[in-house]
C-alpha cells in the first residue's frame, strides 16, 4: 500500500515526465509517448515509469532509446523538480501493455 507522500511524488513525476517526453517527441512526427503510471519505492529512491507508446510496432525501439538515455531524462527531471524533491529518484521505464491486454480481452469476448 502506497503512502500519501508516495502518491503525491508519483503524480508529480508522471506530470513532469509526460511533459519531457512530449517535448522530445515533437520533432518525430507520428510518435506519441505517454506516461500511464509511475510507481515509487517506499524509500523514494526508485521510480518505475510505465510508458504507452504509439505506434506499437516501434514501441520496443523507442523504449530502448529512452532506457539508453535515462541519465539525461533524470537530469531534465531534476532541473524541473529540484525545489520539490530533495533526492531525484533513479528512473526505470517499462512498456505499459494494458491497452493491448484490453484489446485482446475485447477480441475474446466478441467471439
LOGUMI-123347 format. One record per atom (N, C-alpha, C, CB): residue in three letters; atom name; y negated, x negated, z. Coordinates in nm, 3 decimals, always signed. Each point is the difference from the previous one (the first is absolute). Glycine has a CB too. Example, Ala and Ser with C-alpha at 12.3 -4.5 7.8 and 13.67 -1.06 7.14 Angstrom:
2
    aa   at        py        px        pz
   ALA    N    +0.569    -1.319    +0.780
   ALA   CA    -0.119    +0.089    +0.000
   ALA    C    -0.120    -0.090    +0.000
   ALA   CB    +0.117    +0.189    +0.125
   SER    N    -0.222    -0.154    -0.197
   SER   CA    -0.119    -0.082    +0.006
   SER    C    -0.109    +0.077    +0.073
   SER   CB    +0.063    -0.118    -0.215
//
This chain:
111
    aa   at        py        px        pz
   UNK    N    +0.117    -0.084    +0.000
   UNK   CA    -0.117    +0.084    +0.000
   UNK    C    -0.124    -0.089    +0.000
   UNK   CB    +0.124    +0.185    +0.122
   UNK    N    -0.215    -0.154    -0.211
   UNK   CA    -0.120    -0.082    -0.013
   UNK    C    -0.109    +0.047    +0.096
   UNK   CB    +0.058    -0.044    -0.239
   UNK    N    -0.133    -0.051    +0.290
   UNK   CA    -0.110    +0.032    +0.090
   UNK    C    -0.122    +0.044    -0.080
   UNK   CB    +0.088    -0.166    +0.169
   UNK    N    -0.185    +0.219    -0.099
   UNK   CA    -0.124    +0.043    -0.064
   UNK    C    -0.070    -0.119    -0.064
   UNK   CB    -0.023    +0.188    +0.165
   UNK    N    +0.025    -0.302    -0.098
   UNK   CA    -0.063    -0.122    -0.054
   UNK    C    +0.067    -0.042    -0.130
   UNK   CB    -0.060    -0.073    +0.233
   UNK    N    +0.194    +0.076    -0.236
   UNK   CA    +0.072    -0.035    -0.123
   UNK    C    -0.037    +0.094    -0.112
   UNK   CB    +0.189    -0.091    +0.136
   UNK    N    -0.198    +0.220    -0.108
   UNK   CA    -0.034    +0.098    -0.103
   UNK    C    -0.140    -0.023    -0.055
   UNK   CB    +0.153    +0.165    +0.110
   UNK    N    -0.248    -0.194    -0.022
   UNK   CA    -0.138    -0.024    -0.044
   UNK    C    -0.009    -0.124    -0.088
   UNK   CB    -0.084    +0.110    +0.208
   UNK    N    +0.151    -0.216    -0.167
   UNK   CA    -0.003    -0.123    -0.078
   UNK    C    +0.071    +0.020    -0.133
   UNK   CB    -0.006    -0.137    +0.211
   UNK    N    +0.117    +0.210    -0.210
   UNK   CA    +0.074    +0.026    -0.124
   UNK    C    -0.086    +0.079    -0.098
   UNK   CB    +0.216    -0.003    +0.128
   UNK    N    -0.289    +0.102    -0.080
   UNK   CA    -0.089    +0.078    -0.088
   UNK    C    -0.112    -0.086    -0.056
   UNK   CB    +0.054    +0.206    +0.131
   UNK    N    -0.111    -0.293    -0.046
   UNK   CA    -0.106    -0.090    -0.045
   UNK    C    +0.052    -0.095    -0.108
   UNK   CB    -0.108    +0.013    +0.227
   UNK    N    +0.225    -0.071    -0.204
   UNK   CA    +0.057    -0.093    -0.098
   UNK    C    +0.036    +0.073    -0.128
   UNK   CB    +0.088    -0.141    +0.186
   UNK    N    -0.036    +0.262    -0.178
   UNK   CA    +0.035    +0.076    -0.120
   UNK    C    -0.124    +0.027    -0.084
   UNK   CB    +0.192    +0.105    +0.122
   UNK    N    -0.301    -0.065    -0.058
   UNK   CA    -0.124    +0.028    -0.072
   UNK    C    -0.054    -0.126    -0.068
   UNK   CB    -0.052    +0.183    +0.163
   UNK    N    +0.048    -0.293    -0.090
   UNK   CA    -0.055    -0.123    -0.055
   UNK    C    +0.090    -0.059    -0.109
   UNK   CB    -0.111    -0.043    +0.220
   UNK    N    +0.242    +0.045    -0.199
   UNK   CA    +0.091    -0.052    -0.103
   UNK    C    -0.006    +0.084    -0.126
   UNK   CB    +0.150    -0.087    +0.179
   UNK    N    -0.163    +0.219    -0.164
   UNK   CA    -0.014    +0.087    -0.117
   UNK    C    -0.123    -0.037    -0.080
   UNK   CB    +0.116    +0.184    +0.121
   UNK    N    -0.226    -0.210    -0.052
   UNK   CA    -0.124    -0.037    -0.067
   UNK    C    +0.015    -0.136    -0.070
   UNK   CB    -0.131    +0.132    +0.170
   UNK    N    +0.197    -0.227    -0.104
   UNK   CA    +0.021    -0.133    -0.059
   UNK    C    +0.083    +0.011    -0.128
   UNK   CB    -0.013    -0.106    +0.229
   UNK    N    +0.123    +0.180    -0.223
   UNK   CA    +0.086    +0.013    -0.117
   UNK    C    -0.067    +0.079    -0.112
   UNK   CB    +0.199    -0.013    +0.150
   UNK    N    -0.282    +0.111    -0.114
   UNK   CA    -0.071    +0.075    -0.102
   UNK    C    -0.097    -0.091    -0.076
   UNK   CB    +0.020    +0.210    +0.139
   UNK    N    -0.091    -0.295    -0.067
   UNK   CA    -0.093    -0.091    -0.065
   UNK    C    +0.073    -0.106    -0.084
   UNK   CB    -0.161    +0.037    +0.188
   UNK    N    +0.278    -0.083    -0.142
   UNK   CA    +0.074    -0.101    -0.073
   UNK    C    +0.064    +0.057    -0.126
   UNK   CB    +0.042    -0.117    +0.214
   UNK    N    -0.003    +0.244    -0.213
   UNK   CA    +0.070    +0.056    -0.116
   UNK    C    -0.094    +0.070    -0.097
   UNK   CB    +0.199    +0.028    +0.143
   UNK    N    -0.329    -0.029    -0.118
   UNK   CA    -0.094    +0.059    -0.096
   UNK    C    +0.000    -0.076    -0.131
   UNK   CB    -0.141    +0.079    +0.190
   UNK    N    +0.165    -0.208    -0.184
   UNK   CA    -0.001    -0.081    -0.122
   UNK    C    +0.122    +0.028    -0.087
   UNK   CB    -0.126    -0.176    +0.124
   UNK    N    +0.238    +0.210    -0.064
   UNK   CA    +0.121    +0.030    -0.078
   UNK    C    +0.009    +0.150    -0.018
   UNK   CB    +0.119    -0.206    +0.089
   UNK    N    -0.133    +0.249    -0.213
   UNK   CA    +0.003    +0.143    -0.029
   UNK    C    +0.143    +0.052    -0.001
   UNK   CB    -0.211    -0.023    -0.134
   UNK    N    +0.228    +0.143    +0.186
   UNK   CA    +0.131    +0.062    +0.002
   UNK    C    +0.085    -0.037    +0.118
   UNK   CB    -0.014    +0.004    -0.241
   UNK    N    -0.041    -0.076    +0.338
   UNK   CA    +0.074    -0.040    +0.120
   UNK    C    -0.070    +0.060    +0.121
   UNK   CB    +0.081    -0.215    -0.109
   UNK    N    -0.002    +0.280    +0.194
   UNK   CA    -0.054    +0.061    +0.120
   UNK    C    +0.085    -0.043    +0.119
   UNK   CB    -0.090    +0.197    -0.131
   UNK    N    +0.026    -0.256    +0.231
   UNK   CA    +0.069    -0.042    +0.122
   UNK    C    -0.063    +0.076    +0.115
   UNK   CB    +0.054    -0.232    -0.092
   UNK    N    +0.027    +0.309    +0.164
   UNK   CA    -0.051    +0.072    +0.117
   UNK    C    +0.084    -0.037    +0.121
   UNK   CB    -0.083    +0.190    -0.145
   UNK    N    +0.018    -0.193    +0.258
   UNK   CA    +0.067    -0.033    +0.126
   UNK    C    +0.040    +0.132    +0.065
   UNK   CB    -0.132    -0.219    +0.031
   UNK    N    +0.262    +0.248    -0.032
   UNK   CA    +0.044    +0.129    +0.052
   UNK    C    +0.014    -0.001    +0.152
   UNK   CB    +0.117    +0.040    -0.214
   UNK    N    -0.085    -0.154    +0.273
   UNK   CA    +0.012    -0.008    +0.145
   UNK    C    -0.013    -0.144    +0.047
   UNK   CB    +0.148    +0.204    +0.000
   UNK    N    -0.192    -0.219    +0.122
   UNK   CA    -0.004    -0.131    +0.065
   UNK    C    +0.062    +0.018    +0.139
   UNK   CB    -0.210    -0.076    -0.129
   UNK    N    +0.305    -0.007    +0.159
   UNK   CA    +0.063    -0.001    +0.133
   UNK    C    -0.032    -0.135    +0.065
   UNK   CB    +0.190    +0.159    -0.075
   UNK    N    -0.231    -0.154    +0.199
   UNK   CA    -0.039    -0.123    +0.069
   UNK    C    +0.091    -0.021    +0.120
   UNK   CB    -0.240    +0.027    -0.076
   UNK    N    +0.273    -0.152    +0.101
   UNK   CA    +0.091    -0.034    +0.110
   UNK    C    -0.070    +0.026    +0.135
   UNK   CB    +0.115    -0.176    -0.145
   UNK    N    -0.035    +0.194    +0.251
   UNK   CA    -0.060    +0.029    +0.131
   UNK    C    -0.095    -0.108    +0.051
   UNK   CB    +0.204    +0.127    +0.050
   UNK    N    -0.182    -0.253    -0.087
   UNK   CA    -0.092    -0.106    +0.043
   UNK    C    -0.115    -0.021    -0.098
   UNK   CB    +0.191    -0.109    +0.115
   UNK    N    -0.202    +0.194    -0.217
   UNK   CA    -0.110    +0.001    -0.098
   UNK    C    -0.007    -0.127    -0.083
   UNK   CB    -0.125    +0.147    +0.154
   UNK    N    +0.236    -0.218    -0.167
   UNK   CA    -0.003    -0.127    -0.074
   UNK    C    +0.054    +0.012    -0.142
   UNK   CB    +0.026    -0.115    +0.216
   UNK    N    +0.051    +0.218    -0.246
   UNK   CA    +0.059    +0.017    -0.133
   UNK    C    -0.027    +0.143    -0.048
   UNK   CB    +0.180    -0.173    +0.050
   UNK    N    -0.232    +0.183    -0.171
   UNK   CA    -0.023    +0.131    -0.061
   UNK    C    +0.086    +0.010    -0.126
   UNK   CB    -0.238    +0.012    +0.093
   UNK    N    +0.314    +0.095    -0.102
   UNK   CA    +0.081    +0.025    -0.120
   UNK    C    -0.068    +0.109    -0.081
   UNK   CB    +0.216    -0.068    +0.120
   UNK    N    -0.253    +0.034    -0.243
   UNK   CA    -0.065    +0.095    -0.088
   UNK    C    +0.098    +0.050    -0.105
   UNK   CB    -0.220    -0.113    +0.038
   UNK    N    +0.223    +0.244    -0.056
   UNK   CA    +0.087    +0.062    -0.099
   UNK    C    -0.087    +0.045    -0.117
   UNK   CB    +0.167    +0.076    +0.177
   UNK    N    -0.137    -0.133    -0.294
   UNK   CA    -0.083    +0.022    -0.118
   UNK    C    +0.070    +0.091    -0.099
   UNK   CB    -0.103    -0.224    +0.033
   UNK    N    +0.025    +0.314    -0.089
   UNK   CA    +0.046    +0.085    -0.108
   UNK    C    -0.070    -0.051    -0.127
   UNK   CB    +0.040    +0.204    +0.154
   UNK    N    +0.040    -0.245    -0.252
   UNK   CA    -0.055    -0.067    -0.118
   UNK    C    +0.032    +0.082    -0.124
   UNK   CB    +0.024    -0.225    +0.110
   UNK    N    -0.127    +0.249    -0.191
   UNK   CA    +0.016    +0.069    -0.128
   UNK    C    -0.044    -0.093    -0.110
   UNK   CB    -0.035    +0.226    +0.106
   UNK    N    +0.103    -0.245    -0.212
   UNK   CA    +0.127    +0.061    -0.042
   UNK    C    +0.119    -0.064    +0.072
   UNK   CB    -0.103    +0.050    -0.223
   UNK    N    +0.207    +0.030    +0.247
   UNK   CA    +0.115    -0.050    +0.076
   UNK    C    +0.076    -0.114    -0.066
   UNK   CB    +0.019    +0.227    +0.090
   UNK    N    -0.026    -0.239    -0.221
   UNK   CA    +0.074    -0.108    -0.067
   UNK    C    -0.062    -0.138    +0.026
   UNK   CB    +0.068    +0.163    -0.175
   UNK    N    -0.194    -0.169    +0.218
   UNK   CA    -0.065    -0.126    +0.033
   UNK    C    -0.007    -0.024    +0.151
   UNK   CB    -0.134    +0.020    -0.211
   UNK    N    +0.195    +0.067    +0.290
   UNK   CA    -0.016    -0.004    +0.145
   UNK    C    +0.050    -0.131    +0.060
   UNK   CB    +0.024    +0.248    +0.003
   UNK    N    +0.094    -0.292    -0.043
   UNK   CA    +0.056    -0.123    +0.057
   UNK    C    -0.087    -0.122    -0.033
   UNK   CB    +0.230    +0.100    -0.017
   UNK    N    -0.279    -0.105    -0.105
   UNK   CA    -0.084    -0.112    -0.043
   UNK    C    -0.132    -0.002    +0.079
   UNK   CB    +0.103    +0.010    -0.230
   UNK    N    -0.166    +0.105    +0.245
   UNK   CA    -0.127    +0.009    +0.071
   UNK    C    +0.020    -0.030    +0.148
   UNK   CB    -0.084    +0.169    -0.167
   UNK    N    +0.193    -0.118    +0.224
   UNK   CA    +0.029    -0.027    +0.141
   UNK    C    +0.025    -0.149    +0.022
   UNK   CB    +0.096    +0.231    +0.025
   UNK    N    -0.029    -0.296    -0.120
   UNK   CA    +0.021    -0.144    +0.008
   UNK    C    -0.131    -0.077    -0.004
   UNK   CB    +0.221    +0.031    -0.109
   UNK    N    -0.313    +0.013    +0.023
   UNK   CA    -0.132    -0.065    -0.007
   UNK    C    -0.077    +0.018    +0.130
   UNK   CB    -0.004    +0.038    -0.247
   UNK    N    +0.011    +0.082    +0.304
   UNK   CA    -0.071    +0.026    +0.125
   UNK    C    +0.058    -0.086    +0.112
   UNK   CB    -0.051    +0.236    -0.074
   UNK    N    +0.184    -0.243    +0.084
   UNK   CA    +0.062    -0.081    +0.104
   UNK    C    -0.026    -0.150    -0.021
   UNK   CB    +0.176    +0.176    +0.025
   UNK    N    -0.191    -0.219    -0.151
   UNK   CA    -0.032    -0.140    -0.027
   UNK    C    -0.143    -0.033    +0.042
   UNK   CB    +0.162    +0.002    -0.191
   UNK    N    -0.251    +0.097    +0.187
   UNK   CA    -0.140    -0.021    +0.035
   UNK    C    -0.037    +0.064    +0.133
   UNK   CB    -0.053    -0.009    -0.242
   UNK    N    +0.149    +0.020    +0.332
   UNK   CA    -0.024    +0.069    +0.127
   UNK    C    -0.104    -0.072    +0.086
   UNK   CB    +0.234    +0.085    -0.008
   UNK    N    -0.247    -0.216    -0.007
   UNK   CA    -0.100    -0.074    +0.078
   UNK    C    -0.142    +0.039    -0.040
   UNK   CB    +0.161    -0.189    +0.024
   UNK    N    -0.185    +0.205    -0.153
   UNK   CA    -0.134    +0.038    -0.043
   UNK    C    -0.030    +0.146    +0.038
   UNK   CB    +0.015    -0.165    -0.191
   UNK    N    +0.086    +0.250    +0.189
   UNK   CA    -0.019    +0.139    +0.043
   UNK    C    -0.033    +0.003    +0.149
   UNK   CB    +0.160    +0.082    -0.180
   UNK    N    -0.089    -0.162    +0.259
   UNK   CA    -0.025    -0.005    +0.144
   UNK    C    -0.140    -0.054    +0.029
   UNK   CB    +0.246    -0.032    +0.041
   UNK    N    -0.289    -0.068    -0.118
   UNK   CA    -0.135    -0.055    +0.017
   UNK    C    -0.105    +0.107    -0.030
   UNK   CB    +0.084    -0.230    -0.061
   UNK    N    -0.066    +0.300    -0.049
   UNK   CA    -0.094    +0.107    -0.038
   UNK    C    -0.002    +0.109    +0.108
   UNK   CB    +0.040    -0.048    -0.245
   UNK    N    +0.077    +0.084    +0.295
   UNK   CA    +0.009    +0.099    +0.107
   UNK    C    -0.071    -0.050    +0.126
   UNK   CB    +0.219    +0.083    -0.095
   UNK    N    -0.201    -0.211    +0.124
   UNK   CA    -0.064    -0.058    +0.117
   UNK    C    -0.152    +0.002    -0.007
   UNK   CB    +0.199    -0.143    +0.025
   UNK    N    -0.254    +0.122    -0.144
   UNK   CA    -0.145    +0.004    -0.013
   UNK    C    -0.053    +0.142    +0.017
   UNK   CB    +0.010    -0.197    -0.153
   UNK    N    +0.074    +0.296    +0.123
   UNK   CA    -0.044    +0.139    +0.012
   UNK    C    +0.010    +0.054    +0.143
   UNK   CB    +0.070    +0.034    -0.235
   UNK    N    +0.032    -0.075    +0.309
   UNK   CA    +0.025    +0.059    +0.132
   UNK    C    -0.022    -0.100    +0.113
   UNK   CB    +0.164    +0.154    -0.105
   UNK    N    -0.237    -0.261    +0.080
   UNK   CA    -0.015    -0.105    +0.102
   UNK    C    -0.075    +0.049    +0.124
   UNK   CB    +0.002    -0.167    -0.183
   UNK    N    -0.082    +0.273    +0.169
   UNK   CA    -0.073    +0.051    +0.116
   UNK    C    +0.081    +0.104    +0.078
   UNK   CB    -0.214    -0.044    -0.122
   UNK    N    +0.320    +0.097    +0.062
   UNK   CA    +0.082    +0.100    +0.069
   UNK    C    +0.125    -0.060    +0.064
   UNK   CB    -0.084    +0.168    -0.160
   UNK    N    +0.138    -0.274    +0.100
   UNK   CA    +0.125    -0.057    +0.049
   UNK    C    -0.020    -0.146    +0.041
   UNK   CB    +0.130    +0.156    -0.147
   UNK    N    -0.068    -0.194    +0.255
   UNK   CA    -0.007    -0.138    +0.045
   UNK    C    +0.093    -0.088    -0.083
   UNK   CB    -0.057    +0.077    +0.233
   UNK    N    +0.179    -0.029    -0.256
   UNK   CA    +0.100    -0.075    -0.077
   UNK    C    +0.038    +0.083    -0.122
   UNK   CB    +0.088    -0.117    +0.208
   UNK    N    -0.094    +0.057    -0.324
   UNK   CA    +0.041    +0.068    -0.123
   UNK    C    +0.151    -0.014    -0.011
   UNK   CB    -0.223    -0.047    -0.117
   UNK    N    +0.295    +0.159    +0.107
   UNK   CA    +0.147    -0.009    -0.002
   UNK    C    +0.052    -0.061    -0.129
   UNK   CB    +0.008    +0.199    +0.147
   UNK    N    +0.112    -0.257    -0.139
   UNK   CA    +0.068    -0.048    -0.120
   UNK    C    +0.039    +0.122    -0.082
   UNK   CB    +0.086    -0.210    +0.117
   UNK    N    -0.095    +0.197    -0.248
   UNK   CA    +0.028    +0.114    -0.087
   UNK    C    +0.132    -0.018    -0.072
   UNK   CB    -0.245    +0.037    -0.029
   UNK    N    +0.321    +0.070    +0.023
   UNK   CA    +0.123    +0.005    -0.078
   UNK    C    -0.002    +0.130    -0.079
   UNK   CB    +0.131    -0.140    +0.171
   UNK    N    -0.107    +0.129    -0.300
   UNK   CA    -0.008    +0.117    -0.085
   UNK    C    +0.138    +0.038    -0.054
   UNK   CB    -0.235    -0.062    -0.061
   UNK    N    +0.258    +0.192    +0.058
   UNK   CA    +0.125    +0.055    -0.050
   UNK    C    -0.030    +0.112    -0.096
   UNK   CB    +0.120    -0.064    +0.212
   UNK    N    -0.025    +0.091    -0.300
   UNK   CA    -0.014    +0.108    -0.097
   UNK    C    +0.035    +0.132    +0.067
   UNK   CB    +0.055    -0.157    -0.191
   UNK    N    -0.143    +0.254    +0.180
   UNK   CA    +0.024    +0.133    +0.057
   UNK    C    +0.067    +0.084    -0.109
   UNK   CB    -0.201    -0.016    +0.159
   UNK    N    +0.327    +0.046    -0.137
   UNK   CA    +0.075    +0.076    -0.100
   UNK    C    +0.021    +0.145    +0.042
   UNK   CB    +0.113    -0.212    -0.069
   UNK    N    -0.197    +0.262    +0.158
   UNK   CA    +0.017    +0.137    +0.048
   UNK    C    -0.024    +0.102    -0.112
   UNK   CB    -0.071    -0.074    +0.228
   UNK    N    -0.022    +0.045    -0.320
   UNK   CA    -0.023    +0.093    -0.111
   UNK    C    +0.119    +0.002    -0.095
   UNK   CB    -0.246    -0.040    +0.019
   UNK    N    +0.309    -0.075    -0.041
   UNK   CA    +0.120    -0.004    -0.082
   UNK    C    +0.113    +0.079    +0.066
   UNK   CB    -0.069    -0.224    -0.090
   UNK    N    +0.078    +0.212    +0.222
   UNK   CA    +0.102    +0.072    +0.076
   UNK    C    -0.023    +0.151    -0.010
   UNK   CB    +0.023    -0.196    +0.157
   UNK    N    -0.147    +0.241    -0.147
   UNK   CA    -0.033    +0.142    -0.013
   UNK    C    +0.034    +0.050    -0.139
   UNK   CB    -0.183    -0.026    +0.169
   UNK    N    +0.152    -0.053    -0.271
   UNK   CA    +0.033    +0.040    -0.137
   UNK    C    +0.151    +0.010    -0.020
   UNK   CB    -0.211    -0.110    -0.081
   UNK    N    +0.285    +0.018    +0.140
   UNK   CA    +0.146    +0.002    -0.010
   UNK    C    +0.057    +0.124    +0.068
   UNK   CB    +0.003    -0.251    -0.006
   UNK    N    -0.052    +0.285    +0.123
   UNK   CA    +0.046    +0.119    +0.072
   UNK    C    -0.035    +0.125    -0.080
   UNK   CB    -0.027    -0.118    +0.221
   UNK    N    -0.091    +0.119    -0.281
   UNK   CA    -0.042    +0.115    -0.081
   UNK    C    +0.094    +0.018    -0.119
   UNK   CB    -0.239    -0.037    +0.070
   UNK    N    +0.276    -0.073    -0.134
   UNK   CA    +0.094    +0.007    -0.113
   UNK    C    +0.136    +0.052    +0.045
   UNK   CB    -0.120    -0.191    -0.111
   UNK    N    +0.165    +0.148    +0.226
   UNK   CA    +0.128    +0.046    +0.052
   UNK    C    -0.002    +0.148    +0.033
   UNK   CB    +0.040    -0.228    +0.090
   UNK    N    -0.153    +0.277    -0.041
   UNK   CA    -0.011    +0.142    +0.035
   UNK    C    -0.007    +0.090    -0.124
   UNK   CB    -0.116    -0.067    +0.211
   UNK    N    +0.067    +0.012    -0.322
   UNK   CA    -0.010    +0.080    -0.123
   UNK    C    +0.135    +0.021    -0.067
   UNK   CB    -0.230    -0.089    -0.031
   UNK    N    +0.327    +0.006    +0.065
   UNK   CA    +0.132    +0.011    -0.064
   UNK    C    +0.078    +0.116    +0.052
   UNK   CB    +0.001    -0.241    -0.031
//
